[in-house]
Amino acid sequence: MLFAMNAFALLLSLIALSSFAQTNPVIDYQSAALAGYQPSVVSSREVSELARIATRREKYDLDSCYHRAQVWTYEFKTKLNIHAMKVFIFYGDDYTKKAAPKWWYHVVPVILLDRIDQPKMIDYFFGEQALELPDCVVVKSYSEYDRESDHHPEKCFMLFSSPYYVVPGELEAMETEGYRATEFDEEAVRKSFKRFY
């Protein structure tokens, strides 16, 4: 029952986000989190293949979006040779107060549907469709999000990355410590599989 209530709250939040969806956010492919990464352009037919992979699950924990995103992007690559991105959606303090559940961020896989300028997010808990991205401010770095969220707590922010970054701390470490994720960390993938399946 608690799972159903949490799932319903999450669905309402994503519907609210989708109602403010922007058609085509501009992605900076030269940003540090994407530098050198070549995402695939996916056909509508391939979306159903992605759905087949992503809907195969035995556990679903609402607070483990980073595990789902890690498993799905890994399987998209290894099973279909589709190179997805991720988008980290960060919520300003005021924005979070009106949303349910009360997360400070969410991460999902992103595909380019039919064209490079049509990014769509994937979260198959809500069905087998690629979803519009929310109308959030696109930032190029974690520090830009951090700075902007202090000035605009009523907004949400999107940071696109390669699939190799798992959690926001890695995006921050990229700037503060020179950390670079250039491939899937097999140990992190194993942990995500264990948590997710």
C-alpha positions in Angstrom: 0.0 0.0 0.0 2.8 2.4 0.9 4.5 1.6 -2.4 1.3 2.4 -4.3 0.9 5.7 -2.5 4.6 6.6 -3.1 4.3 5.6 -6.8 1.1 7.7 -7.2 2.9 10.7 -5.6 5.8 10.2 -8.0 3.5 9.9 -10.9 1.7 13.2 -10.0 5.1 14.9 -9.7 6.2 13.8 -13.1 2.8 14.7 -14.6 3.3 18.2 -13.1 6.8 18.4 -14.5 5.6 17.2 -17.9 2.9 19.8 -18.0 5.7 22.3 -18.1 7.7 20.4 -20.6 9.8 22.2 -23.0 10.0 21.0 -26.6 13.7 21.0 -27.2 16.2 22.0 -24.6 19.6 23.0 -25.9 22.2 20.5 -24.9 25.8 21.7 -24.8 27.7 18.6 -26.0 31.0 20.3 -25.2 30.2 20.6 -21.4 32.6 18.7 -19.2 30.0 16.1 -18.2 29.5 15.2 -21.9 32.8 16.1 -23.5 33.9 13.4 -25.9 30.7 11.4 -25.5 28.7 10.5 -28.7 25.0 9.7 -27.9 23.0 7.6 -30.3 20.0 8.9 -32.2 17.2 6.4 -31.6 14.3 5.6 -33.9 10.8 5.2 -32.7 11.0 1.5 -33.3 14.1 1.2 -31.1 12.2 2.9 -28.2 10.1 -0.3 -27.9 13.3 -2.3 -27.6 14.5 0.0 -24.9 11.1 -0.5 -23.1 11.5 -4.3 -23.4 14.8 -4.1 -21.5 13.8 -1.4 -19.0 10.5 -2.9 -18.0 12.1 -6.2 -17.0 12.5 -5.6 -13.2 11.8 -7.3 -10.0 12.2 -4.5 -7.5 11.3 -0.8 -7.8 12.5 1.6 -5.1 11.3 5.1 -5.6 14.5 6.5 -3.9 16.9 4.6 -6.2 16.6 6.6 -9.5 20.4 6.5 -9.9 20.4 2.7 -9.8 17.7 2.5 -12.4 19.4 5.0 -14.6 22.7 3.1 -14.3 21.2 -0.3 -15.0 19.2 1.0 -18.0 21.9 3.0 -19.7 24.3 0.0 -19.2 21.8 -2.4 -20.7 20.9 -0.1 -23.5 24.6 -0.1 -24.5 25.5 -3.7 -23.9 22.3 -5.2 -25.4 21.4 -2.8 -28.1 24.5 -0.7 -28.7 22.5 2.4 -27.9 24.5 5.1 -26.2 22.1 7.0 -24.0 22.9 10.1 -21.9 21.6 10.9 -18.4 20.0 14.1 -17.2 20.2 15.1 -13.6 17.2 17.2 -12.6 17.9 19.3 -9.6 15.2 21.0 -7.6 15.5 24.4 -5.9 14.3 24.6 -2.3 11.0 26.4 -3.1 10.4 24.0 -6.0 10.8 21.0 -3.8 8.3 22.3 -1.2 5.5 22.0 -3.8 6.5 18.6 -5.2 6.0 15.1 -3.9 8.1 13.2 -3.2 10.6 15.7 -1.6 13.7 14.9 -3.6 16.6 17.3 -4.2 17.4 15.6 -7.5 16.2 12.9 -9.9 18.2 11.2 -12.7 16.9 9.4 -15.7 18.3 8.2 -19.0 17.9 10.5 -22.0 17.7 9.4 -25.6 17.8 11.4 -28.8 14.6 10.5 -30.6 14.9 10.6 -34.4 17.1 13.7 -34.4 19.9 15.1 -32.3 17.7 18.1 -31.2 14.9 15.9 -29.7 16.1 14.6 -26.3 13.5 12.5 -24.4 13.7 11.1 -21.0 13.1 7.4 -20.2 11.4 6.3 -17.0 9.5 3.1 -17.8 7.8 3.0 -14.4 5.3 5.3 -16.1 4.9 3.4 -19.3 6.7 2.5 -22.5 7.0 6.0 -24.0 9.8 8.4 -24.2 8.8 11.4 -22.1 9.2 15.1 -22.7 11.8 16.8 -20.5 10.5 19.2 -17.9 10.8 22.9 -18.4 13.9 23.4 -16.3 16.9 25.7 -16.6 19.7 23.9 -18.5 23.1 24.2 -16.7 26.5 23.2 -17.9 28.1 22.2 -14.5 27.3 21.3 -11.0 28.7 24.6 -9.7 26.4 26.5 -12.1 23.4 24.6 -10.7 24.6 25.3 -7.1 25.0 29.0 -7.8 21.8 29.4 -9.7 19.6 27.5 -7.2 20.7 29.9 -4.5 19.4 32.8 -6.6 16.3 31.0 -8.0 15.0 28.5 -5.4 11.7 28.3 -7.2 13.2 26.6 -10.3 14.4 23.3 -11.4 17.7 22.7 -13.3 18.9 20.1 -15.7 22.5 18.9 -16.2 23.1 16.5 -19.0 25.9 14.0 -18.6 27.3 10.8 -20.1 25.9 7.6 -18.6 29.1 7.0 -16.7 28.3 9.5 -13.9 26.1 7.9 -11.2 25.4 10.4 -8.6 25.7 14.2 -8.2 28.8 14.0 -6.1 30.7 12.7 -9.1 29.6 15.7 -11.1 30.8 18.0 -8.3 34.1 16.0 -8.0 34.7 16.5 -11.7 35.1 20.3 -11.0 36.7 20.2 -7.5 39.0 17.2 -7.9 39.4 16.7 -11.7 37.4 13.4 -11.5 36.5 12.0 -15.0 34.2 9.1 -15.7 34.9 7.8 -19.2 33.4 4.3 -19.0 31.0 2.3 -16.9 32.4 1.4 -13.5 31.7 -2.3 -13.4 31.6 -2.4 -9.6 29.0 0.4 -9.5 27.0 -1.4 -12.2 27.0 -4.6 -10.2 25.8 -2.7 -7.1 23.0 -1.2 -9.1 21.9 -4.5 -10.5 21.9 -6.0 -7.0 19.8 -3.2 -5.7 17.5 -3.1 -8.7 17.0 -6.8 -9.6 
